[in-house]
Amino acid sequence: MDQISDADLKALQNAKNLLENPGVAVKVTNLIGAPIEKGFELLPEDWNKNIGDVVKTALLKASDMATFTMKDIPGEESSNIWHKLGVAITGGIGGFFGLPALAVELPISTSIMLRSIADIARSEGESISDADTKQACLTVFALGGESVDDDCAESTYYAVRTALAKSVATASEFLVNKKLTEESAPVLVKLIAAIAERFSIQITEKVAAQAVPAIGAAGGAFINTIFMDHFQDMAKGHFTVRRLERKYGDELVRSVYDGLPKLG
């Protein structure tokens, strides 16, 4: 550990605290004082029939829209509050119209969240026009959730990165050109599908949370704000790790990360 400066070691510990903390369901339960299982009981039996397709569509649209008009200035401070306001507004509208609005609200909210993720990436020194950065931004949506496939022998964060590595490595063309071609479409869809598998779990938790009576009429805006805060935390942790990997190398950073305590 003495090869990493004290300041960077502290930054890495903060990143691990963010990345290895509970997912959306626990955060919502803690804030509303009611388990979201109650929300699941109130949803129609077939409500999640097409949730996977809705999530994939949302991620696909977001990947093409999120960085539009953003200036590529690595190191520029991120605007987290404005992005939270944006998803609160879309969440409020979605909450008002209920489940039928999910297919409309989710792509918009996801695009705003991805834009915020890219903003945080930029603040950590990343170039948002770089294909690798765009892939890393999409990867954030797979972080911070629980999965039956998680390997408890290693950190959830690195387990997810390892699982997505092959899909991420083949999606460059679309993310460079910002448009689909016959050749780039399959690899992008593969990456989106891999991320959507985990993101869908958290979307399911979001929908169930919005159904809990305890959150009241402002539920959509409230839950979306928690959702945004969650993924901003994941992005901050993820891009801090990537910044340190660029400085010290992947192997050293992972070794130190694994040796740090997991704090609550």
C-alpha positions in Angstrom: 0.0 0.0 0.0 3.0 2.3 0.5 3.2 2.6 -3.3 0.0 4.7 -3.3 0.0 8.1 -1.8 -2.0 8.7 1.4 -4.4 11.0 -0.5 -5.0 8.5 -3.3 -5.4 5.7 -0.7 -8.1 7.7 1.0 -9.8 8.3 -2.3 -9.7 4.6 -3.1 -11.2 3.8 0.3 -14.0 6.3 -0.3 -14.6 4.7 -3.7 -14.9 1.3 -2.1 -17.3 2.6 0.5 -19.5 3.8 -2.3 -19.2 0.8 -4.6 -19.7 -1.9 -2.1 -22.6 -0.4 -0.2 -26.1 -1.7 -0.4 -28.2 -1.2 -3.6 -31.2 0.8 -4.3 -33.7 -1.4 -2.5 -31.9 -1.0 0.9 -31.5 2.8 0.4 -35.2 3.3 -0.4 -36.2 1.1 2.6 -34.0 3.1 4.9 -35.4 6.4 3.7 -39.1 5.6 3.5 -39.2 3.4 6.6 -41.0 0.6 4.8 -39.7 -2.5 2.9 -40.3 -2.4 -0.8 -41.7 -5.9 -0.7 -45.0 -4.2 0.1 -44.8 -2.6 -3.2 -44.3 -5.9 -5.1 -47.5 -7.1 -3.5 -49.4 -4.2 -4.9 -48.3 -4.5 -8.5 -50.3 -6.3 -11.2 -49.2 -9.9 -11.8 -47.9 -9.4 -15.3 -46.5 -5.9 -14.8 -42.9 -6.9 -15.5 -43.6 -9.0 -18.5 -41.7 -6.8 -20.9 -39.4 -5.0 -18.4 -36.2 -6.5 -20.0 -37.1 -5.0 -23.4 -38.0 -1.6 -21.8 -34.7 -1.5 -20.0 -32.7 -2.5 -23.1 -34.5 0.2 -25.2 -33.8 2.8 -22.5 -30.1 2.0 -22.4 -29.8 1.9 -26.2 -31.5 5.4 -26.6 -29.5 6.8 -23.6 -26.2 5.7 -25.1 -26.8 7.8 -28.2 -28.3 10.9 -26.5 -26.5 11.4 -23.1 -23.4 13.3 -24.2 -25.1 15.4 -26.8 -24.0 19.1 -26.4 -21.6 18.2 -23.5 -18.2 19.8 -23.8 -15.3 17.4 -23.7 -13.2 19.1 -21.0 -11.6 16.5 -18.7 -11.4 17.7 -15.1 -14.4 20.0 -15.3 -16.6 19.9 -12.1 -19.8 17.8 -12.4 -23.3 19.3 -12.0 -24.9 16.6 -9.8 -27.8 18.8 -8.5 -29.1 19.8 -11.9 -29.2 16.2 -13.0 -31.1 15.1 -9.8 -33.6 17.9 -10.5 -34.1 16.6 -14.1 -34.8 13.0 -13.0 -37.0 14.2 -10.2 -39.2 16.0 -12.8 -39.4 13.0 -15.1 -40.0 10.7 -12.1 -42.8 12.9 -10.9 -44.5 12.7 -14.3 -44.0 9.0 -14.5 -45.4 8.6 -11.0 -48.5 10.5 -11.9 -49.3 8.3 -14.9 -48.2 5.1 -13.2 -46.8 1.9 -14.8 -48.1 2.6 -18.3 -45.7 5.6 -18.4 -42.6 3.5 -17.6 -41.7 2.9 -21.3 -41.8 6.6 -21.9 -40.3 7.9 -18.6 -37.5 5.3 -18.3 -35.5 6.3 -21.5 -35.7 9.9 -20.6 -34.6 9.3 -17.0 -31.9 6.9 -18.1 -30.5 9.5 -20.5 -30.3 12.1 -17.8 -28.7 9.7 -15.4 -26.1 8.6 -18.1 -25.4 12.3 -18.8 -24.7 12.8 -15.1 -22.5 9.7 -15.1 -20.6 11.1 -18.1 -20.3 14.4 -16.2 -18.7 12.7 -13.2 -16.4 10.7 -15.5 -15.3 14.0 -17.1 -14.7 15.5 -13.6 -12.3 12.5 -12.9 -10.2 13.4 -15.9 -11.9 11.2 -18.6 -12.5 12.3 -22.2 -16.2 11.8 -22.9 -15.6 11.4 -26.6 -13.4 8.4 -25.9 -15.1 5.0 -26.6 -13.6 3.4 -23.5 -15.1 6.2 -21.4 -18.5 5.7 -23.0 -18.4 2.0 -22.3 -17.4 2.7 -18.7 -20.3 5.1 -18.3 -22.8 2.4 -19.4 -21.1 -0.1 -17.1 -22.2 2.1 -14.1 -25.8 0.9 -14.6 -24.7 -2.6 -13.7 -23.0 -1.6 -10.5 -24.4 -1.5 -7.0 -27.2 -4.1 -7.4 -27.5 -7.6 -6.0 -27.4 -10.7 -8.3 -27.6 -14.4 -7.7 -24.5 -14.7 -9.9 -22.4 -12.5 -7.7 -19.2 -14.2 -6.5 -18.9 -13.6 -2.8 -15.2 -14.5 -2.9 -14.4 -11.2 -4.6 -15.7 -7.6 -4.5 -19.0 -7.1 -6.2 -17.5 -4.2 -8.1 -14.6 -6.1 -9.7 -16.9 -9.2 -10.3 -19.2 -7.0 -12.4 -16.3 -5.5 -14.3 -14.9 -8.9 -15.0 -18.3 -10.3 -16.2 -18.8 -7.4 -18.5 -15.2 -7.2 -19.8 -15.7 -9.2 -23.0 -18.9 -7.4 -24.0 -17.3 -4.0 -23.3 -14.3 -4.8 -25.4 -16.4 -5.4 -28.5 -18.7 -2.4 -28.4 -16.3 0.3 -29.5 -17.5 1.0 -33.1 -21.0 2.3 -32.2 -19.7 4.3 -29.3 -17.1 6.0 -31.5 -19.4 6.7 -34.4 -22.5 7.4 -32.3 -24.7 5.5 -34.7 -25.6 1.9 -35.4 -24.3 0.0 -38.5 -25.0 -3.6 -39.4 -21.6 -4.5 -38.0 -21.8 -2.5 -34.8 -25.4 -3.3 -33.8 -24.8 -6.9 -32.6 -21.9 -6.0 -30.3 -23.7 -3.0 -28.8 -26.8 -5.1 -28.2 -24.7 -7.7 -26.5 -23.2 -5.0 -24.2 -26.6 -3.5 -23.5 -28.1 -6.9 -22.8 -25.3 -7.7 -20.3 -25.8 -4.4 -18.5 -29.6 -4.6 -18.7 -29.6 -8.0 -16.9 -28.5 -6.2 -13.7 -30.1 -2.8 -14.3 -33.5 -4.5 -14.7 -33.2 -5.8 -11.1 -32.8 -2.2 -9.9 -35.6 -0.9 -12.2 -37.8 -3.6 -10.7 -37.0 -2.4 -7.2 -37.7 1.2 -8.3 -41.1 0.3 -9.7 -42.0 -1.6 -6.5 -40.8 1.3 -4.3 -43.0 3.7 -6.2 -46.0 1.4 -5.4 -45.4 1.7 -1.6 -48.2 3.9 -0.2 -45.9 5.4 2.4 -44.1 7.6 -0.2 -47.3 9.4 -1.2 -48.1 11.4 -4.4 -44.6 12.6 -4.9 -43.3 9.0 -5.0 -42.0 9.1 -8.6 -39.9 12.2 -8.1 -38.7 11.0 -4.7 -37.6 7.5 -5.9 -36.0 8.9 -9.0 -33.9 11.3 -6.9 -32.7 8.3 -4.8 -32.0 6.4 -8.0 -29.9 9.3 -9.4 -28.1 9.7 -6.1 -27.3 5.9 -6.1 -25.8 6.0 -9.6 -23.9 9.2 -9.0 -22.3 7.4 -6.1 -21.5 4.4 -8.3 -20.1 6.7 -11.0 -17.9 8.6 -8.5 -16.5 5.4 -7.1 -16.0 3.8 -10.5 -14.3 6.7 -12.1 -12.1 7.3 -9.0 -10.9 3.7 -9.4 -10.3 4.2 -13.1 -8.3 7.5 -12.4 -6.1 5.7 -10.0 -5.7 2.7 -12.4 -4.4 5.2 -15.0 -1.9 6.5 -12.5 -0.7 3.3 -10.7 -1.8 0.5 -13.0 -4.7 -1.9 -12.8 -3.1 -4.7 -10.8 -1.8 -2.5 -8.0 -5.0 -0.6 -7.6 -7.1 -3.8 -7.5 -4.7 -5.4 -5.0 -5.0 -2.4 -2.7 -8.7 -2.2 -3.2 -9.3 -5.8 -2.3 -7.2 -5.3 0.9 -9.1 -2.3 2.1 -11.9 -2.8 4.7 -15.5 -2.8 3.5 -17.1 -0.1 5.6 -20.9 0.4 6.1 
